[in-house]
Every structure is written in structure tokens, then in C-alpha cells.
Amino acid sequence: MVAYRSGCPFVEVRLDFLERPEVPTIPPHPRPALIATCRRPEDGGVFRGSETDRLRLLAKAGQQGFDWIDLEGDAGDPPDLPSSVRVVRSYHDLAGFPSDLDSVWSALGTRRADVRKMAVRVDRTDQLTGLLRWMERAPDEGRVIIGMGPLGQPSRSLGFFLGNQWTYVVEEAAVAPGLFTLQQALSDFRLISRASRPAVYGVLGNPVAHSMSPALQNRLFDFYGINAVYLPFQLDSVEPWFRYLAESRLEFGGFSVTLPFKRDVVKYARFGESEDPALNTLIKAQGGWRGLNTDYFGFLNPLLPILQAGTTALVLGTGGVAHTVVKALSDHGVRVTVVGRAPEKTQEFAGRYGCATALFDDLPVKADWCINCTPVGQQPNVLDSPLDEEDYCFDLVYDLVYRPERTRLIQQAESKGIKTITGTRMFIEQAALQFQAWTGIDPDRALLRGFMADVSRESERN
């Protein structure tokens, strides 16, 4: 409790998780406002005593200095609770998404409640967007509305701008799926008090928890004094998300797009002179969205000093970013061989660009360059590599994985004296191009590299 004296206005103490349920000694002021919670098993808690004992424990917490207690909507009022203690009335649906949110909400108001809290499980994007729509029209005063689980996480962050009195954070993200840490909330997501509601940007993907983009883009917004926030949005489908965007009263300004949605978002974007089969950037435009692929030049820029027609390149993978890589190389006269695992999919992919094909079982295949477009070697599987030791017959290896920067593929190549380019260089360049597309500001690349190093160090400490 003392540790959060500056930086967190509320601290919830879960009495039911203590080895022996009792009221802890609380520190003197100044301190955060303290919420005492003792949850029943059916509501996600571990308290095994009687209901009478539970209510007495919560009343004792109020008597000994806690500012709030958290009670379920159907729980009685604790005996002898001081009138100065405020009450959260909460509802937790761990089994699924309620069919009637209005009824649940009304039921929470039948007993004493200074704040009503509703937490429901979100398993699909259409449930998330349904909850967000409901949050936009619900009363702003005295409420906390949360979607639980990874797909519900956007309700925790967007709720900060949609009237929630607070959101819940943890010390370690592993406590529950979808919860983010205090460090992420303050530093990476910049969920801070603002004079006016910010423009909202974010990354669309599944998964997105590993993405460094929120930490990087939010630092850029902060540095350049822009009232905007960049958040992770894990989805299972983009269609309900874009329906929600068309109706929301929040100001969404743009998105980064990562796997598996780089091709799915194409139908929601307007184009200029040419169309791209995959997009990684969306910018809010009059009447819709404009699409860009900053991966194209983000990938090419580190190669420009050595780029020449006739170079041969082995491209590993047939996913969304591989389309961009093969197109960029082919546009500049590089002779590409696409390497995949499934023969039919690999042939179909290569046929779009007139490229040669190979399977991973065919390696080694000699080429001037090898470019890894697969996620192999990405955190947490940092010991994996898409190549075996005998497969390295190249002058250059370029790994698009950027977490970690020095992947096993890069390390193996360096140990054999092969030149390397890490995915960090592409990531920084494409992130800078996205920021410029959204704001009109061309950010300093050295600044971005410094931010990236800061984020990496913070990640290692945590």
C-alpha cells in the first residue's frame, strides 16, 4: 500500500486472498484510497467462510480505516458499517456475456451503491463492441464497466475515456487475462488525466500483447505534445470493430494493423493510385478510412545502399508481410524465391509475383540475401530459428522479427560472418512513417531508437 502512495489513487486489497482473512494494518495519510474486497468463490474469489463472517470482515475493514468496501449486488449490507465508508456494488459474470445488460445494471442500483461495477466475460469482438456501445450510452456518474479476458481489454482502456470512475491494473500481467500493469497504464498507454478527450489510435491484431507500438507511439505523442493515445486492440474479427467505429462518439484517428488482419482491412480502406493486397496502416479520412502500407518503405530503406537489380533473395514465409516484401523486392529487380511449408499455398503465393518457389524441406538454397518473414524466433520462443545450421549460404540475413532484436537467426548468421539487418530497423522506419501519416510530423529516427531502447530496458526489468 505504501509503494503506491504516489501514482495510483485507489488500491484494492483482496482480503479473501490473504493466508488468513483479516484486516491488515493500513498506512497513515498520505495514501491511496483503499478498497476492501472479499470475494465469494462464485464471483471469482476464494473466501470459504460464512456470509455472516464475510460481511463482518468487510464492516471491520470500514471501521479500521478503509475508504471503500466492494459488495456484490445481491449481498446484504454489512452490520455497523460507518456511514463515511463508500460502497461499490459489483456484478461479475464469469460464465459468459449477459443477454440484457440493462437489467443487470438496474439490479445493481437496488441497494446502497456509490459506484456500480459490472464485469462480464468477453469472448468475441461483437460482444466487446456491444459492451462499448452500451458504455457510451450508460450514465457517466459512479460506474466501472469492464469486459474480462484478452478480447475485453479495450473496454478497460477505452473505459478511461467513456466515463468509468477507474480501471483496474496489476503489478504483474499474469494475474488475470486482459489485465494490464500499472507501468503499462501510465507509461505505455498514457492513461492519464486530460483536459480534453484524446484522439484514439491503436494496433489491431491477434495477439497484440507483445507489441511495442503502444509504448513507442505514445512516447512520440507525448514528445510532440499531441493530445492522443495509442492502445492495443486484440480482436477475433475486424467487421464488428469497423461497425462500432462508424457509430462511436470517441475520436478514432488511425490504426496500425498486424497479423492476422493485414488483408482483412483492405475492404475498409480507400486507395490512391494503386492497391495493395495487404495494409498495415489506416488513417481516418472524410467518410471512411485511407489505407497505407508503411511496411513497404520501412522494409526497403535499410537495403537502399546495396539494392540493385539481379540480386537473388530467399524470402521465408507466405504471410501478410511476405506479400509486401516480395512486391518491394520484385519492384526493384531482385529475383525472389519464396520458401513455404505447404506446396499449394506457396505456389499460389509465388504465382502472384512470378517468383520461384521452394519448401523448407528443400533447404539449403543458395541466394545473396535471406529475409525472414515468419514469426519464428519471436518472444517468447527466442531459441527457435527458421533455419538449420547448414542452411546459411547467403551474404546477408534480414530478420523482420524485432522482439528480441538479436534473434537466434541473427546470432547464427553473425557467428558465420554473414552481414545482418535486424527487424528493429524496419520497425522503427515503418512506425515513423505511420506517425507521419497520422500527424504530419516526420519524427526524428534517433529519437525513436532511443525510445525503443528505453522500452526494451523497461521490458527486461519487468
N, C-alpha and C positions, 0 to 999 in steps of 0.2 A: 504493500500500500504506500509506503514511503517512497519507493522507487518511482512511482507515477505521480508524485506531488506536482511536478510541472510537466505538462504535455498531455495530460488526459483528465478531462473534467469529471468523469464518472469512473468508478471501479466497482464491478460486480464481484461479490465474494460468494462462491458456491459452497454453502455450509454443508450440503449433502456429500461433497467430495472430500471433506476432512476425514482423517482417520477416525476421529470421534466427533460427531456433530456437536459443536458448541460455538459460542460466540467468541471470536478472537478479540484480544485487546487491540484497540484501534489507536492510531497515532493522533497527536493533538493537531489543531489547525496551525498553519495552512495545510490542507489535504484535499484530495478529490472528494466529491460527494460519493458516499458509499451505499451500495445497493446490496441488501442481504437476500439471497435466493436459496431455497431449499426445495429441490425439485423431486416430485414423485417419479417412480420408475415408468409409469405410463406416459409421462410427459418428458421422458429423456433423462431423468435423474436417477439417483442411486439411494435415496433415503428409504430405509426399511422399517422405520418406527411407525407408530400410530399417527393418525391425522391430528389427534389432540396434541401429541408431543411435537409434531411439526409446527403447528400453529403457535404453540407456546414458545418454541425456539425462535420463531420469527418475531414474536412480540418482545422477547427478551433482547433480540438484536436492536429493535427500536428503542427499548428502554436504555440500552447501553451505548447509544450514540450513533447508530446507523441512520442515515438520512432517508432511505427508501427501503421498502420490502417489496418483493415480487410475489404475487399470488395468482394462481390460476383463476380463470373466470368462474369456475364452479365451486371454488373454495370459500369457506366461511371467513368471517373477519376474526383475526386473532384477538384473544381477550387482553384487555388492558394495554392496547397499543396506543402510545402517546399520539395526541391529535396533530403534533408537529411532523410526524413521520408521514411521508408521502407514499402512495401505493401505485405499483404497476400491476395492472390486470392483464394476464397473458394467456394466450392460446397457442398450443403447439400441435400441429398435425404432422406426425412423423410417418403416417401411413400413405399419405397422398395429398392431392390438391383438392380443396373443398369445392363442391359444385355451386355453393352460394356464399360468397364472401360477405355480402351484406348482412346475412343472418348471423354469421359468426361475429361480425363486428358489433352488431346491435346487442348480442348476448353479453359481450364484454362490458357494456355500459349499464347493466342492471344492478351492479354493486358499486361500492365506492372505488373510484379509479381516477387518479391524477394523470396517468398515462395508460393508454391501451396498447398492448403489444400483440401482434399477430404474426406467427411464424409458421409457414407452410412449406411442405416439400415440393420442390420444382424439379421435374424430370424431363421436361421438353421446353423448347423455345416458345411454343404457343402458350404454355402455362406462364412462363416468365412475362411475355408481353401482355397477357391478360391481367397479371398482377400489377404490372407497371401502369396499365390503363386505369385500373381501379385506384391505385395510389394517386394518380393525377387528379381524380375527382373526389377523393376522400377528404374529410375535414383535415386542415393542416395542424390544428392545435392538439397537443397531448397525444402523440401517436408514435409508434415504432412498428413498421411493417417490413417483413423480411421473407425472402424466398430462400429456403435452405438448400444446400447441395451446390456443386460446381456450376450448374446451369442457373441457379438462383442468385449467384454472386452479384450480377449487375444491379439487383434490387438493393443490395447493401450499400453500394457506392452511389448509384443514382438517387437512392432514397435520401441521401445527404442534401440533395437539391430539390427534392419533391415533398418536403415537409416533415420528414422523420425527425424526432427530437434528438436522437443519437443513433449511431450504428455500433455494432459490437466488433471488437478486434481482440486479437490474442497475442501472446508472446511468441508462440510457435504455430505455424500454419497447420500442422498435423492434428491439432485438437479436434477439428471437425471440417469436413469438405465444404469449400466455399468461403470459409472464414479467412480473412487476411490479417496480417500482423499490424501492430501499431506503427512499426517502421515503414511498412508499405503504405499505410493510410496517410501518414504525414509526409514522407519523403518521396515515395514512388508515385502515389496517386494524387498528392496535394489536396487531400480532403480537409481544407482549412476554411475558416470563416471568411466570407467575401461580402463586399458592399453590394455587389450585384451578381446575379446568377451567371456562371461562366458558359462559354461555348463548350460543347462536349465533343471530343474526338475519342478515338479508340481503335483497338485491334480486334477484328472479327476472325475467329478461328476455333479450332478444337483439336488439341488443347491450346491454351494460351498462358497457363500459369508460368511457363518457362520464359516467356517473352521479356526482353529487356526494354522493349519500346516504351512502356509507360514511364519507367524511371528516366529514360533518355529524353523523350519528348516533353515531359513535364518540367524537366530542368531547363530545356530550351524556352518553354513558355515563360517560366519564371525569370530567366536571364533577360529576355527581351521585353518583359513587362506586359505580357499578353494575358488577359483575363480568360483563360481557357484551361481545361483539364482533359487529360488523356487517360482512358481506362481500358482494362481488359474486358472483352465481351465473349465469353465462351458460349457457343450456340450449337445446336444439332441440326439446324436448318436456317437458311437466310430469309426464306419467304415470309414467315410471320414477323421477323425483325423489320423488314422493309415496310410491311403494312403498318407496324407500330410507328416507325419513323415518320410516315406520312401524316399521322394524327397527333403526335406528341407536342406538348407545349414547351418541351425543352428545345434548346437551340443546338442541334447536332450539326457540326461543321465539316466533318470528314472522317474517313476511316482508313487504317491500314488493313489489308486483307491477307491472311495467311492460310495455310492448309486447314481444311480441305476445300476452301470456298473461292479460290482464285478464279476458277472458271464459272462457278455458280453465280457470281455477282455481275458477270458480263451483261446479262439481260436487263440489269437495273441501271446501267450506265449509258450516257450519251458519248459519242466519239467525235473526233475531229476528222482528219483526212483519212485515217486508216484505222482498222480494227485489230485488236489483239486478242488471241484466244484465251489469255489469262490476264487478270489485273491484280495489282497489289495496292492500289490507291484509289480512293473515292473522294471527290470534292463536292460539297453542296453547291448546286447551281440552280438557277431560276427554273422552277418546275421539275426538279429531279436531281440527278447525280451525274457528274462528269468523271470518266474513268481514265486513269493513267497507269503506266507500268514503269515505275521508277527502278525496278529491278534491272531493266534493260541497260541503262547507262550506269547504274550502280555496279553492275557486274562488269561492264566493259571498261570503265575508267581505269582500274588498276592494270589492265592489259594494254592500254593505248601505246606505251613506249615500245612494245615489242610486237604489236599486232601487224600482221602482213598476210596478204593472200598466199594461199598454198600451204600454210601451216596445217598440220594434222592434229586433231583433238579427239580424245576419247571422253565422252560425256556419260557419266554414270547416273542412271535413273531416268524415269519417264513421267515424273510427277509434274506439278504445275510450274515450278521454277525451271525445270528442264526445258519446257517449251520456250521460255524466254531466252535461256542460254543458247540453245541450238539456233534459234532465229537470229540472235545477235551475232553469233559466230558466222553463220551462213551469209548474213548480210555483208560481212566483211571478207568474204572469200576463204574462210577457213573450212577445210574438208573434215567433216564430222562423222564419227562413228558412235552411234547410240548403243549403250550397253544396258540391257534389262534382264529380268528373270523369266518373264512369260513371253514365249516366242511370238504369239499372235499380237499381243499388246505392243511389243517392241517394234514389230514390223509395221503395225498401223501408225504408231508414233513417227517412226522414221520416214514413212511414206509421205507424210505431210510436208517434209522439208527436203526430200530427195537425198536422204543420208544413208550411209551404210549401217549395218546392224551387227551386233554380237551379243552373246549371252554371257553372264558372269561365269558360267561353266567353261566358256571358250578362252578365258584369260590365262596367260598374259597375251595382250595385243599391243604391239609397239605403236607409239604415237609421240608427237612432240609435246603435247600437253595432255594432262588428265584433269578433268573437272568433276568434282563430286557434287551431284545434285540430290543425293539421298540424305535422309536424316541419320544415317548410321554414324555413330560416334558422338551424337548429341547427348547432353546430360539427360538422364543420369547414367547412360550406358557409355561412359567415357573410355572404356577399354576396348570397345569394338572398332573395327575398321572395315570398309567395304572391299579392301584389297588384302590379299595374302602377301607374305614377304617376297615371294618370287614374281609378283605381278608388276613390280616397279620398273618399267622400261620407258621412262619419259624424261624430258629435260625440265619440265615444270609440273607441279601439282598445285591445284587451286581447289581448296575445300570451302564450300559455301556454308558449312556449319560454323557458327560463331560462339556457341557456348558448349564446351570451352573454346577459347581461341586456338590454343595449340592442341588440336585433336590428335588421336593416335595416328591417323593418316598423315598429318603434317609431321609428327615426330618421326615416323618411319621414313618418310621421304627425306627429311633433313639428315637422318643418320646415314643415308645412302648418297649424300652430297647433291641431292636434287633441289633446285630452286622451288620456293613455295610462296603462295599467296594465301593468307588466312581469310576466313569469312568475315572477320571484323571489318576489313577494308570495304567490302561490298556493303555490309550492314550500315556502316557509317554514311557511305555515299548515298545509298537509297533513302536512308532516314532524313538526310539533309534535303534531298530533292522533294520528299513528302512534305517536310516542314515548309519549304519554299512554296510548294503548290497551295498549301493551306493559308499561309500568312503573307506571301510576297517577299519574305525575308530570306536571303541566301545566307545560312548560318556558317560561321567560321568552323572549318573542319578540325582545326587544332582544339577548339573549344569542345567539339563533340568527342574527340579522342580522350580529352581529359575527363569529361563526364562519364564516358564508357569505362575508363579505368576506375573512377570513383565507385561506380555501380558494381563493378566486378569485385572490388575490395570489400564493399559492404556485404555482397552476397557471400563471400568467403567467410566473413566474420559471423554471419548469421546461419 
